[in-house]
Amino acid sequence: MALIFWLSSRSVPETLKHFPIIAKLKVVHLIEYGVLYFLCWFAIVRTTAYRRHEAFILALTITVLYGCTDEFHQIFVPQRTARISDIVADGVGGLLTQAGISALRK
């Protein structure tokens, strides 16, 4: 979360300016929040008595809520804006990560 906060505290990185298609596809959000989801899910599964589906719901909720706070934070950063599509991409990153976890477990 600290890394995401630090990255979103910076103005739009030069590399993303040169590759606008990456920014439009939300690849960065998918990766960042996929990792955040995995870390939350793993911590919940390893340290609580929650069942796996409960861990999924809690980890996804944490991921999306953090995405909301990150978008709010970006309102105050020059050259950044808050977008609902970014929050959706954050949630999708979590869902894709869970799909990968489920596939690996089978």
Secondary structure, DSSP 8 states (H G I E B T S, - for coil): -HHHHHHHTS---HHHHH-HHHHHHTHHHHHHHHHHHHHHHHHHHHHS---HHHHHHHHHHHHHHHHHHHHHHHTTSTT----HHHHHHHHHHHHHHHHHHHHHH-
